[in-house]
Amino acid sequence: MNSQPSMPDPQADELLDQREYLGVQEISGPIVAIKGIHHVGYNELVEIVDERGKLRLGMTLEVSEDAAVIQVFEGTSGLKLESTRVRFRGEPLAMPVSEEVLGRIFDGLGRPLDGGPEAVGEERDVNGLPVNPTARNYPRKFIQTGISAIDGMNTLVRGQKLPIFSGSGLPHRQIVAQITRQAKIVGEEAQFAVVFAGMGIKHDEAMFYVRSFEESGAMERVVVFLSLADAPSVERLVTPRTALTVAEYLAFDLDMHVLAILTDMTNYCEALREISTEREEIPSRKGYPGYLYSDLASIYERAGMIKERAGSITQMPVVSMPNDDISHPVPDLSGYITEGQIVLERDLNQRGIYPPIAGLPSLSRLMKDGIGEGMTREDHAHLASQLFAAYARVKDIRALASVIGEEELTPLDHKYLEFGEAFERQFLSQGFDEDRSIEQTLDLGWKVIAMLPREELHRITEEEIRKYYGK
């Protein structure tokens, strides 16, 4: 007699998924290991309950046929091997998304910090959905930040990933706050929003950002996610993904142009290294895990534009350089994945120049596609190229003067030194509340370049010289 195959019972499967397990095999830092379980999924949400009944959330890091490794968001303090209860939710960590999140402040997991109600709306997986590369649009349109060193020399393009490389004590938070207040789409009636994610930052720094948004009136178009320095390190790993989930909803569902600011990605990578060490993984450069590049790419590549969608996501991550070392793994790999970098220079900062954006190491690889006639101005590309070339000459002459003395320099060399001082003091330097239009920035560029003899301007056309030189 042939036995009939049993039909799947959805109700029985649901009961299995709701099973609760008592006792775990290992607790190490924020990591919990459990065996003897039913099959669970990667990145599945987990509820962990201690002997006092306190509920904590976690997520599976590794899974096998009957075992799982779980990272606990609130930490494992107070958990005991024999009394800890574990329940798998059968779904990934999700963030409720709606237009109501604008103007709100959340923690790294999307829980309110502003005293308001829980976020409501459609639940979205914080890990995002992969985008077909052929469905992407190439970034081409200009975003005005109001900062001449960026708009004129390292232009930010809609859909671009342009990190800020900073060092300890440099004013990256003032620059980030200024960009958040001033960033706008020029010449278009477009909805613009900012998603801000702070990871491992101190309480006073977080309050600086929030106050800056509120005092400028920008808070109504900003969504803030804060995972402070005293929060569990595991929470930092989720914070940028939660923030970008909201950014994707605003951009691709509500057709808004979103600027996503992620600070500080080095703190994020430190948390990743800590978790990797707890998992006893083989370390790579400076102890970071070998998958650091792909992990960063999973965050950075959530920027861009999609065909047939009007919205866009532009990312400006802040990356701290330990000991001002631009070859450190975090800025080094970030530079490979992103389309340029804004580098802050300590020498400029010590001389009182704000923002201290380095003229030569800074770069925007997509700048050429977002400037020119119809976007900024027809002379923009050639003027920026001439300013770069002249400032490079200034650096060489300063190095020479430090060896032979300024009195041994030629009259032309002295002209370049005068230009360099004016370039730094008038073009690069501006007030914290000063919002320059792109026309003001380009006119300032012509003002300082006019300090050089006309025959030294090899990168500007004769027509542009006749129209703008000395005007």
C-alpha positions in Angstrom: 0.0 0.0 0.0 1.5 3.3 -1.1 1.5 6.0 1.6 0.2 9.4 0.5 2.6 12.4 0.9 1.6 14.6 3.8 0.4 18.1 2.8 2.2 21.1 4.4 0.3 22.5 7.3 0.8 26.4 7.5 -0.7 26.5 11.0 1.8 23.9 12.2 4.7 25.7 10.6 3.6 28.9 12.3 3.5 27.2 15.7 7.0 25.8 15.1 8.3 29.4 14.2 6.8 30.6 17.5 8.7 28.1 19.6 10.7 29.4 22.5 14.1 27.9 23.5 15.3 27.9 27.1 19.1 28.1 27.6 22.0 29.0 25.4 25.4 27.5 24.8 27.7 30.5 24.9 27.6 34.3 25.8 30.6 36.4 24.6 30.4 40.2 24.6 27.3 41.1 22.6 27.2 37.6 21.0 25.0 34.7 22.0 25.3 31.1 20.5 22.5 28.6 20.7 22.1 25.0 19.5 19.3 22.5 19.0 17.0 24.8 17.2 14.8 24.6 14.1 16.1 26.1 10.8 16.2 29.9 11.0 17.2 32.6 8.5 20.2 34.9 8.1 19.5 38.4 9.5 16.4 37.1 11.2 15.1 39.1 14.1 15.4 37.4 17.6 13.8 38.1 21.0 16.0 37.4 24.0 14.4 37.3 27.5 16.4 37.3 30.7 15.4 35.7 34.0 13.7 38.9 35.1 11.5 39.0 32.0 13.3 41.9 30.3 13.0 41.7 26.5 16.0 42.4 24.2 16.2 42.3 20.5 18.9 40.6 18.4 19.7 39.5 14.9 21.2 36.2 13.6 24.8 36.6 12.3 25.4 33.0 11.4 23.1 30.1 10.9 23.4 26.3 10.3 21.0 23.4 10.4 20.5 23.4 14.2 22.5 26.3 15.5 22.7 30.1 15.3 25.0 33.0 16.4 23.0 36.0 17.5 24.2 39.6 18.1 22.2 41.3 20.8 21.4 45.0 20.3 21.1 46.0 23.9 24.1 43.9 25.0 24.2 40.7 27.0 24.8 42.0 30.5 22.7 40.1 33.0 22.0 37.1 30.7 22.7 33.6 32.1 23.3 30.5 30.0 20.7 28.3 31.6 17.8 30.8 32.1 18.0 32.9 28.9 15.0 32.4 26.6 15.2 32.8 22.9 12.4 33.2 20.4 13.0 33.6 16.6 10.6 36.0 14.9 10.8 34.6 11.4 11.4 38.0 9.8 14.2 40.5 9.4 14.6 43.7 11.4 12.2 46.3 9.8 11.6 50.0 10.0 8.1 51.5 9.7 8.3 54.2 7.0 5.9 57.1 6.2 6.1 60.8 5.5 5.4 61.3 9.2 9.1 60.4 10.0 10.2 63.9 8.8 11.2 66.1 11.7 11.6 63.1 14.1 14.6 61.8 16.1 15.1 58.0 16.5 17.7 55.8 18.0 19.7 53.4 15.8 16.9 50.8 15.8 14.2 53.3 14.8 12.8 53.8 18.3 11.7 57.4 19.2 14.1 59.6 21.2 12.0 62.8 20.9 9.2 61.8 23.2 6.9 61.2 20.2 4.9 58.1 19.4 6.3 55.0 17.7 6.8 55.3 14.0 4.0 53.9 12.0 3.7 52.9 8.3 4.8 50.2 5.9 7.4 47.9 7.4 10.6 47.8 5.3 13.5 45.4 5.7 16.5 47.6 7.0 18.9 45.6 4.8 17.3 47.0 1.7 16.6 45.4 -1.6 19.2 45.0 -4.4 19.0 47.4 -7.3 19.6 46.1 -10.8 22.6 48.1 -12.1 20.9 48.6 -15.5 18.0 50.3 -13.6 20.3 53.0 -12.3 20.5 56.5 -13.8 23.9 58.2 -14.1 24.3 61.1 -11.7 24.4 64.4 -13.6 22.7 67.2 -11.7 24.3 69.8 -9.4 23.5 70.2 -5.7 24.4 73.6 -4.2 25.9 73.4 -0.7 26.7 77.1 -0.4 30.3 76.3 0.4 32.7 77.5 -2.3 35.4 74.9 -1.7 32.8 72.2 -2.5 30.6 73.9 -5.1 33.5 75.5 -7.1 36.2 72.9 -6.8 34.6 69.5 -5.8 31.1 69.8 -6.9 28.5 67.5 -5.4 26.2 65.8 -7.9 22.8 64.4 -7.2 23.0 60.6 -6.6 26.8 60.8 -5.8 28.7 59.3 -2.8 31.1 62.0 -1.6 32.7 61.3 1.8 34.3 63.9 4.1 37.7 62.7 5.4 38.4 64.4 8.7 40.9 64.2 11.6 40.6 64.6 15.3 39.7 68.1 16.3 38.9 69.3 12.8 35.5 71.0 12.3 33.7 68.4 10.3 30.5 68.6 12.4 30.2 72.4 11.6 30.7 71.6 7.9 28.1 68.8 8.1 25.6 71.1 9.9 26.2 73.9 7.4 25.7 71.5 4.4 22.5 70.2 6.0 21.1 73.7 6.4 22.1 75.1 3.1 21.9 72.2 0.6 19.4 72.8 -2.1 18.4 71.9 -5.7 18.9 75.0 -7.8 16.4 76.0 -10.5 13.9 73.2 -9.8 10.8 72.9 -7.7 11.9 69.8 -5.9 11.2 68.4 -2.5 14.4 68.1 -0.6 15.1 66.1 2.6 18.0 65.2 4.8 18.5 61.9 6.6 21.1 62.2 9.3 22.7 59.1 11.0 25.1 59.6 14.0 27.1 56.5 15.0 29.2 56.4 18.2 29.1 60.2 18.5 29.1 61.9 21.9 26.0 63.4 23.5 27.2 67.0 23.1 27.9 66.5 19.4 24.5 65.0 18.8 22.8 67.9 20.6 24.9 70.3 18.4 23.5 68.8 15.3 19.9 68.8 16.6 20.1 72.4 17.8 21.6 73.5 14.5 18.8 71.8 12.5 16.1 73.3 14.8 17.5 76.9 14.9 17.9 77.0 11.1 14.3 75.8 10.6 15.6 72.8 8.6 14.3 70.2 11.2 11.0 69.8 9.4 12.7 68.2 6.5 15.3 66.2 8.5 15.1 62.7 9.9 17.7 62.0 12.7 19.0 58.6 13.8 21.3 58.6 16.8 23.4 55.7 18.2 25.4 57.5 20.8 28.9 56.5 22.1 27.3 54.9 25.2 24.9 52.7 23.1 25.8 49.1 22.5 28.3 48.7 19.6 26.0 46.3 17.8 23.4 49.1 17.4 25.9 51.0 15.3 25.9 48.3 12.7 22.2 48.7 12.2 22.0 52.5 12.4 23.1 53.4 8.8 20.9 50.7 7.4 17.8 51.9 9.3 18.5 55.5 8.1 19.0 54.5 4.5 15.8 52.5 4.6 13.9 55.7 5.4 16.0 57.5 2.7 15.0 54.9 0.1 11.3 55.4 1.0 11.5 59.2 0.8 13.4 59.0 -2.5 11.8 56.2 -4.5 8.3 56.2 -3.0 7.7 59.9 -2.4 10.0 61.2 -5.2 12.1 63.4 -2.9 15.7 64.3 -3.3 17.5 63.0 -0.2 20.9 63.9 1.2 22.1 61.1 3.6 24.8 62.2 6.0 26.4 59.3 7.9 28.8 60.2 10.7 31.1 58.6 11.7 31.9 55.7 9.5 35.1 55.0 11.4 33.0 54.4 14.5 30.9 52.0 12.5 33.9 50.1 11.4 35.3 49.9 14.9 32.0 48.3 16.0 32.3 45.9 13.1 35.9 45.0 14.2 34.7 44.4 17.7 32.0 42.0 16.7 34.4 40.3 14.3 36.8 39.7 17.2 34.1 38.3 19.4 33.2 35.9 16.6 36.9 34.9 16.5 37.2 35.6 12.8 40.6 35.8 11.1 41.6 39.6 11.1 42.8 41.5 8.1 44.5 44.9 7.9 44.8 46.5 11.4 42.5 43.9 12.9 39.5 44.8 10.7 37.6 41.8 9.1 38.4 40.8 5.6 34.9 41.6 4.5 35.2 45.3 5.5 35.2 46.4 1.8 32.0 44.5 0.9 30.3 45.6 4.2 31.0 49.3 3.5 29.9 48.8 -0.1 26.5 47.4 1.1 26.0 50.8 2.7 27.5 53.2 0.2 25.9 51.6 -2.8 22.4 52.4 -1.5 22.9 55.9 -3.0 21.9 56.8 -6.5 19.0 57.3 -8.8 16.6 54.7 -10.4 15.1 55.0 -13.9 11.4 56.0 -13.9 11.7 57.4 -10.4 12.0 61.1 -9.8 13.8 60.9 -6.4 17.5 60.4 -5.6 19.8 59.6 -2.7 23.1 61.5 -2.3 25.5 60.3 0.4 28.0 62.4 2.4 29.6 60.0 4.9 32.0 61.4 7.4 35.2 59.3 7.8 37.7 60.0 10.6 41.3 59.4 9.8 43.2 58.1 12.9 46.4 60.1 13.2 45.4 62.0 10.0 46.4 58.8 8.0 44.5 58.8 4.7 45.9 55.3 4.0 44.1 53.9 7.1 41.8 51.0 6.0 38.5 52.9 6.5 39.3 56.0 4.5 41.3 53.9 2.0 38.4 51.5 1.2 35.9 54.3 1.3 37.8 56.1 -1.3 37.7 53.1 -3.6 33.9 52.6 -3.3 32.8 56.3 -3.4 33.2 58.9 -6.1 35.8 61.2 -4.6 36.5 62.7 -1.1 36.5 66.1 0.7 39.7 66.1 2.8 40.0 68.5 5.7 43.6 69.9 6.2 45.0 70.5 9.7 47.4 73.3 8.5 44.5 75.4 7.1 42.5 74.8 10.4 45.4 76.0 12.5 45.7 79.2 10.4 42.0 80.0 11.2 40.6 79.1 7.8 37.1 77.7 7.8 36.2 75.4 6.2 39.7 73.9 6.1 39.0 71.9 2.9 42.3 70.9 1.3 42.7 72.2 -2.2 44.6 69.3 -3.8 43.8 66.0 -2.1 40.0 66.7 -2.4 38.3 65.3 -5.5 34.8 64.9 -7.0 35.0 62.3 -9.7 31.5 63.1 -11.0 32.0 66.9 -11.0 32.6 67.0 -14.8 29.1 65.6 -15.5 27.3 68.0 -13.2 28.7 71.4 -14.2 28.8 73.6 -17.2 26.3 75.6 -19.3 22.7 74.9 -18.2 23.8 73.4 -14.9 26.2 75.9 -13.2 27.9 78.2 -15.7 29.8 77.7 -18.9 33.2 78.8 -17.4 33.0 76.5 -14.3 35.1 73.5 -15.6 38.0 75.6 -17.0 38.1 78.0 -14.0 38.2 75.1 -11.5 41.0 73.4 -13.5 43.0 76.7 -13.6 42.5 77.2 -9.8 43.7 73.6 -9.1 46.8 74.1 -11.4 47.7 77.5 -9.9 47.3 76.3 -6.3 49.5 73.3 -7.0 52.1 75.7 -8.2 51.7 77.7 -5.0 52.4 74.5 -2.9 55.6 73.9 -4.9 56.8 77.5 -4.5 56.1 77.4 -0.7 58.2 74.2 -0.4 61.0 75.9 -2.4 60.8 79.0 -0.3 61.2 76.9 2.9 64.5 75.8 1.6 66.1 78.8 -0.2 64.1 81.6 1.4 61.5 83.9 -0.1 64.0 86.6 -1.0 65.5 84.2 -3.6 62.2 83.7 -5.4 61.4 85.3 -8.8 58.8 88.1 -9.1 56.4 85.6 -10.8 56.8 83.3 -7.8 55.8 86.1 -5.5 52.7 86.7 -7.6 51.8 83.0 -7.1 52.3 83.3 -3.3 50.0 86.3 -3.2 47.4 84.4 -5.2 47.7 81.4 -2.8 47.1 83.6 0.2 44.1 85.2 -1.5 42.7 81.9 -2.6 42.8 80.5 0.9 41.6 83.7 2.7 38.9 84.8 0.2 37.8 81.7 -1.8 38.2 78.8 0.5 37.4 80.7 3.7 33.9 81.7 4.5 31.6 82.1 7.5 29.7 79.3 9.2 26.4 81.0 8.3 27.5 82.2 4.9 25.5 80.6 2.0 27.2 81.5 -1.3 25.4 80.9 -4.6 27.3 79.2 -7.4 27.5 82.6 -9.2 29.1 84.2 -6.2 31.6 81.3 -5.9 32.6 81.5 -9.6 33.0 85.3 -9.4 35.2 84.9 -6.4 37.3 82.4 -8.3 37.8 84.9 -11.1 38.6 87.6 -8.6 41.5 85.6 -7.1 42.8 84.2 -10.4 43.0 87.7 -11.8 46.0 88.2 -9.4 48.1 86.2 -11.8 49.3 87.5 -15.2 47.0 86.8 -18.1 49.7 84.7 -19.9 49.8 82.2 -16.9 46.1 81.2 -17.5 46.7 78.2 -19.8 43.5 76.3 -18.9 40.9 79.0 -19.7 39.7 79.9 -23.2 40.3 83.3 -24.7 36.6 83.9 -24.8 36.2 83.2 -21.1 39.2 85.5 -20.3 37.6 88.4 -22.3 34.3 87.9 -20.6 35.3 87.4 -16.9 39.1 88.2 -16.4 39.5 91.3 -14.2 35.8 92.1 -14.1 
